[in-house]
């Protein structure tokens, strides 16, 4: 494994001499955990970091953890990337023009869709958009195209049927036994101005309701058999068609329970039966930079491809704690510097998102008996006993404590709101994908 010092020496700042208000990198989605990890990594490496968030997608009454970080030199509030992506993209270009910035890094699906069309305009200003090529993003962000490519490569996946209208549902019901999974073909819906997540359905009424909801949001729908085994994923970093780093994890709990953000995960040796297909799929898509390939095992232990995230995912804290600094690799790659090769990492590292785990506990109490649920008593024991097993918590850094305190405040707000159901919702809270 390449040591930390070797990596830092390659994180040369590109801030323009004499220009006080220029930045090495602008990181979007400041409410996301992976954005905070990125700010800390690059700030410690001596880079000047600006953070950005859109309050249209985040409750302004709640603190944005990354805005509280000592590594953020500037906090930027941008227009809504959901309601007005053109205004959002123009604001980004204006910021880079007024404050010379070498790299911009989006970490959420909605911002990626909004800012990708401005790649060329940013390049004219000497700024690199730290994303895979557009042609690769089009495949990776389309689950149907990803699965079709995987089928051609012989990669195992759940039995899947596509639903383009509510009239297709009877054929699906004839093929699938309950419970099964419904998921949108794309995670971000510009029409609905929100991120869509998979859902399990246990009867015909639920299947009709969920299908109708996705179709109304402008998404086609994929029906898939439910896999009940472990959730495993491998994060890869590719540059010039070569994998420079990788790190695998198992997700023990997610929120929402099906296809949501991992709230408790552990680094593991990369299983050979997911590593080979992940490499083949990433190469076939043509992805560059960072991506996460997710699998779930069936009852027989066979890994089935779930999806590809062509961005930093919420599990990146686990990789960083295990010794793989993906944000620093992104900087090196996007800035045109030599990219460090990382040959190994620590396994058995457990990391927990306390806010998300509390949300998992709350949600489980109302869905006992459904897929991916446990009894109420087991859920309480699992949540409480985790304090004795896990040392590392998302957002916590003793040298940068304010983001963790902000996340605790957000957690307290969610707890109080759940105890007072009459309290109106003020909008989205802390995000983690």
TASUL-V427134 format. One record per run of one state. SS is the DSSP state (helix for helix, strand for strand, loop for the rest). FROM is the first residue (numbers start at 1). LEN is the number of residues. If there is no record, write none. Layout:
BEGIN
ss: {SS SS}
from: {FROM FROM}
len: {LEN LEN}
END
This chain:
BEGIN
ss: {loop helix loop strand loop strand helix loop strand loop helix loop helix loop strand loop helix loop strand loop helix loop strand loop helix loop helix loop strand loop strand loop helix loop strand loop strand loop strand loop strand loop helix loop strand loop strand loop strand loop strand loop helix loop strand loop strand loop helix loop helix loop strand loop helix loop helix loop strand loop helix loop strand loop}
from: {1 4 9 23 28 32 33 45 49 54 55 58 65 69 72 78 85 99 101 106 109 125 128 130 134 141 143 154 157 158 160 164 166 176 180 185 188 190 194 196 199 202 204 217 221 226 231 240 242 256 261 269 272 286 289 298 303 310 316 323 326 335 350 353 354 366 376 390 392 394 402 420 431 432}
len: {3 5 14 5 4 1 12 4 5 1 3 7 4 3 6 7 14 2 5 3 16 3 2 4 7 2 11 3 1 2 4 2 10 4 5 3 2 4 2 3 3 2 13 4 5 5 9 2 14 5 8 3 14 3 9 5 7 6 7 3 9 15 3 1 12 10 14 2 2 8 18 11 1 2}
END
